[in-house]
Amino acid sequence: SGTINQNLTNGTDFYRALNSATGVGRAIFRTPDGERVMAVTTLVPYAAGGITAMRLVTSLTLADRQWRNLVLLSAGVVVAVLAFTLWSGLFFVRSIVRPLAQVEATANRIARGELETRLPEPRYNDEIGRMCRTINEMAEHLGETEQMKNEFISSVSHELRTPLTSIKGWVETLAAIHDPDDENYRKGLSVIGAEADRLYAMVEELLDFSRLQNGIKLECQVLDLVAEVTDAALFIEGRIRQEGLRLIYEEPPEPYPVWADPGRLRQVLVNVLDNAVKYSPPGGSIFLTLRRAGAEMTVTVRDQGRGISPEDLEHVKQKFFKGRNAVRGSGIGLAVVDSIVTAFGGRVDIASTLGQGTTVSIVLPAYHPGQEALHRPI
């Protein structure tokens, strides 16, 4: 610094050196012209017993400038970090809050019945993006279900109107016939009875659908699947002959025990056989087989009808679905069948080829002790 003190003993650093065990003293002070300096004094003893002092005085101007620059730089970095943190926080919050608000608004519109509403395709594959895609898929499925429900209502209305129209027409015809032995009188009664049976079956199907929605309590017990299949075949054999069809069935000699509700199992078997009758051409055959493979029992019903297209095949067990080749019916029969068989712990497999027919396989687990606690309610 250029500061020279001729008398070293009047400095604070000198007195600190005298009082220090190490003989070193430091002091920072300002010169008369205001410059900050640091002085360091070291005491060096002589062998003869005297002491000499060495003093180093240096300016702190450069160090102060560097310290000031460091403080300013650190403050700038802190401000920049805080600003970036605030900006990124706001951006993050907006990137979450805005999409969530949009999701909420879209969900509310879907809840009000605006099933065509969709969220924009998300830009990122994060949680928000996946939630948006899930809501869009949900809206798509709801729209498809709504469309199938409307088609179902239209189909049921048509199915109900057709027999009612026939019954009404024959009632008016019979009212004008006074001879019970008249051929038209007997024919009219036969038609009315058949159409009434058709209406009854349809109403039962609708009631089953309603019970499925509200839950059905199964009354399961150990049954012989062979006996149940044979009874169902005998029940529908008259209708098969009436339609000009043949039933090919060979009853297995040994029993196949299963755990099932007898009424619901009969409903499943009759429904599947009835479908085979409806879709079989005159003169065709319906093949009914039973086989056991390990712990599974399989009832297979194969017809020679028109078959099901690959596009329709994956939907035939859905509620309300009616395929392109569907004939009369409500479109919920196979959905009911699938739900009941699933409750028994089994499954329904359907294979079909257009122009060659359809094969429906009902797979049920063989009965084993303890199965009573395993069946699932519908």
Secondary structure, 3 states (H helix, E strand, C coil): CCCCCCCHHHCHHHHHHHHCCCCEEEEEEECCCCCEEEEEEEEEECCCCCEEEEEEEEECHHHHHHHHHHHHHHHHHHHHHHHHHHHHHHHHHHHHHHHHHHHHHHHHHHHCCCCCCCCCCCCCCCHHHHHHHHHHHHHHHHHHHHHHHHHHHHHHHHHHHHHHHHHHHHHHHHHCCCCCCCHHHHHHHHHHHHHHHHHHHHHHHHHHHHHHHHCCCCCCEEEEHHHHHHHHHHHHHHHHHHCCCEEEECCCCCCCEEEECHHHHHHHHHHHHHHHHHCCCCCCEEEEEEEEECCEEEEEEECCCCCCCHHHHCCCCCCCCCCCCCCCCCCCHHHHHHHHHHHCCCEEEEEEECCCEEEEEEEEEECCCCHHHCCCCC
